Amino acid sequence: MIDPSDRLTKFDGHFFVELNQRLAHLSAAGADVIRLDSGTPDLPPAAHILETLKQSASDPAAHGYQPYQGTPALRQAWATAYQRSFGVSLDADSEVLPLLGSKEGIVNLTLAYVQPGDVVIVPDPGYMTYARSARIAGGEIYPLPLLPESGYLPDLSSIPQDILRKTKILWLNYPNNPTTATASLDFFSQVVEFAFAHNILVCHDAAYASVTFDGYHAPSLLQVTGAKEIAVEFNTLSKWYNMAGWRVGAALGNRQALATLYQLKSNVDNGHFRPILDAAAAALTGDQGWLVGRNHIYEQRRDLVIRGLLQAGLQPVVPRASLYVWFKVLPGWSSQDFALMLLEKAHVSLVPGTVFGKNGQGYLRLSFTEPGERLSEAMSRINSVLGRRA
Ligand SMILES: Cc1ncc(COP(=O)(O)O)c(C=O)c1O
């Protein structure tokens, strides 16, 4: 036996790995489990994106290594999309760095900046990769509470000065996974001011900025004047255009931070498959009408789930963005036990809020990434299980 490195002992098992084992047992026993636990969009991308992929793949010259920082056309496509969607001007060569999915960039940027003794401030509850990558890098985590009474926006003034002195990176994510909270441009301005005052790199994860409902438009943190001097925004086509398996994301903004990330990443990975880069550029610059219809489908699913959870006596937060509904478990239950009970009795799989941090206790996250009929079936199963228990 050869011992793995200490890096791997710094965190406990991965929730989804353990969940998959439990699901395998249930399905071996013949259960039809409705999976509302993952953030994978179920609908395919728009036809013109697939067409570009096919055409590009049939070009005999498309199969070689591509540049580490993607093609110039893809970098320009990100800049064009940011101008159109957020009114943010970016220099395609120095302020846009394509990634193999945003998770890759989140981890590699952390590895490029963080070493033992450094602190990384992460939202709690929050997307797990911020904290996990900081631990892999040997850094310390400062969990920043996101609480319902403050609309799941952090109180930056609560962070102790001795923590701030050691902090390299502050992570934020709006629209938020898992709470679905949104942030205003005014809040982002305060964050940028805070980052300048304490010399901290702000990393804003805007994964769900284009998955919005009820006419809501989520802002980019880069819209704040001066943000590019202190902030990097991460974005991804996984959620923007339903291209989760394609592995296309980008880091945008501060050129020095992007150059640092590039320096690390060019030692770790290689350029992506060109047809995927071409299709990604087509997604970012082509007809955006498809997004309206896609978001409308999500909106209808959201409404169905909200109705079902209310009928079951639960208290969901109505999201205006993201793929999720965040709701409180019934009194007297822990998140883990409630999720386990619904999995075993209703065969509906949800994520306990504690997977995202200690402040997720008392909540569950439901993803509406299944068709309406499956969601209806899930709601009626939850209703009958909770009804039986009432
Ligand atoms: C908040 C957030 N950021 C980043 C990611 C990673 O996305 P990808 O690596 O597919 O770009 C996810 C995936 O679920 C997410 O929820």
The ligand as an SDF file (V2000), in Angstrom:
LIG
                    3D

 16 16  0  0  0  0  0  0  0  0999 V2000
  -21.9890   27.7580   -7.9610 C   0  0  0  0  0  0  0  0  0  0  0  0
  -21.3280   26.8500   -8.9330 C   0  0  0  0  0  0  0  0  0  0  0  0
  -20.1480   27.2080   -9.4350 N   0  0  0  0  0  0  0  0  0  0  0  0
  -19.4900   26.4160  -10.3150 C   0  0  0  0  0  0  0  0  0  0  0  0
  -20.0170   25.2100  -10.7070 C   0  0  0  0  0  0  0  0  0  0  0  0
  -19.2080   24.3440  -11.6520 C   0  0  0  0  0  0  0  0  0  0  0  0
  -19.6240   24.4510  -12.9400 O   0  0  0  0  0  0  0  0  0  0  0  0
  -18.7480   23.9360  -14.1490 P   0  0  0  0  0  0  0  0  0  0  0  0
  -17.4770   23.3730  -13.6050 O   0  0  0  0  0  0  0  0  0  0  0  0
  -19.5680   22.9350  -14.8490 O   0  0  0  0  0  0  0  0  0  0  0  0
  -18.4670   25.1490  -14.9710 O   0  0  0  0  0  0  0  0  0  0  0  0
  -21.2450   24.7830  -10.2100 C   0  0  0  0  0  0  0  0  0  0  0  0
  -21.8150   23.4800  -10.5950 C   0  0  0  0  0  0  0  0  0  0  0  0
  -22.8170   23.0280  -10.1480 O   0  0  0  0  0  0  0  0  0  0  0  0
  -21.9220   25.6340   -9.2950 C   0  0  0  0  0  0  0  0  0  0  0  0
  -23.0990   25.2990   -8.7640 O   0  0  0  0  0  0  0  0  0  0  0  0
  1  2  1  0
  2  3  1  0
  2 15  2  0
  3  4  2  0
  4  5  1  0
  5  6  1  0
  5 12  2  0
  6  7  1  0
  7  8  1  0
  8  9  2  0
  8 10  1  0
  8 11  1  0
 12 13  1  0
 12 15  1  0
 13 14  2  0
 15 16  1  0
M  END
$$$$
